[in-house]
Amino acid sequence: MKNVLIIEDDLTLLRGLQDNFALKGYRVKTACDGEQGLNIILDEKPDLVILDIMLPKLNGYEVCGLIREKNLDMPIIMLTAKGDQADIILGLNLGADDYVTKPFSIKVLLARAEAFLRRRDCGKPAVYQFDNYQLDTLAGTLKRDGQEFKLSPGEFRMLQLFLRKSGCILTREEIHTAVWGYSHFITLQDVDRFVATLRDKIEPNPNNPMFIQTAGRLGYKFERAVQYGNSLNN
């Protein structure tokens, strides 16, 4: 049974979400402010967090950022009355996995939650090597010459996809679906932007990439990756 934490200060909405997730077989905990929610996350590490933005004590952005600072990788779906792209990009850059704008369909929210948890369960633990980098999907880390450095959750999932499909051309549609599901907040143009930020972090020369190759108008292809299974054999 998966553990879901819902952080929402609208008590009517909170109760409705709690009841619907419980009916789907989830073990549900709730919090009415960001500080209480963060304490539950740090103590219990739920499998999924449903996080409102406008919260007392700590807002959703602050909670999201603090979760990722602790290297916790559970999916975070943010609830917001804001539809402005700048607010959405801010949350995604802080580590949110998806957005749902109020008012929303509970069926859509449940479907997105199930998709994130299903993808997380299906991800086979593996360590990938490319050049002087090692990506450990079980530990959720990327290291360069043994030193860990941070990627956003979206960047991590994108890199994992590239490594898993190394040598294969991936269309923007395939990347979008694998990394963000069917979220309408991330466009195909945003895929290009995320590829550019990932290149800035891992490529020796982002203007002449050696790893993430552009495959004409089709999409992208990753080169030079080796998968070692659950451990590295150096």
Secondary structure as GFF3:
##gff-version 3
##sequence-region A 1 234
A	DSSP	beta_strand	3	7	.	.	.	ID=ss1
A	DSSP	alpha_helix	11	23	.	.	.	ID=ss2
A	DSSP	beta_strand	27	31	.	.	.	ID=ss3
A	DSSP	alpha_helix	34	44	.	.	.	ID=ss4
A	DSSP	beta_strand	48	52	.	.	.	ID=ss5
A	DSSP	alpha_helix	60	69	.	.	.	ID=ss6
A	DSSP	beta_strand	76	80	.	.	.	ID=ss7
A	DSSP	alpha_helix	85	94	.	.	.	ID=ss8
A	DSSP	beta_strand	98	101	.	.	.	ID=ss9
A	DSSP	alpha_helix	106	122	.	.	.	ID=ss10
A	DSSP	beta_strand	127	130	.	.	.	ID=ss11
A	DSSP	beta_strand	133	136	.	.	.	ID=ss12
A	DSSP	beta_strand	141	144	.	.	.	ID=ss13
A	DSSP	beta_strand	147	149	.	.	.	ID=ss14
A	DSSP	alpha_helix	153	164	.	.	.	ID=ss15
A	DSSP	beta_strand	169	171	.	.	.	ID=ss16
A	DSSP	alpha_helix	172	180	.	.	.	ID=ss17
A	DSSP	alpha_helix	188	202	.	.	.	ID=ss18
A	DSSP	beta_strand	212	215	.	.	.	ID=ss19
A	DSSP	beta_strand	219	222	.	.	.	ID=ss20
A	DSSP	beta_strand	226	227	.	.	.	ID=ss21
###
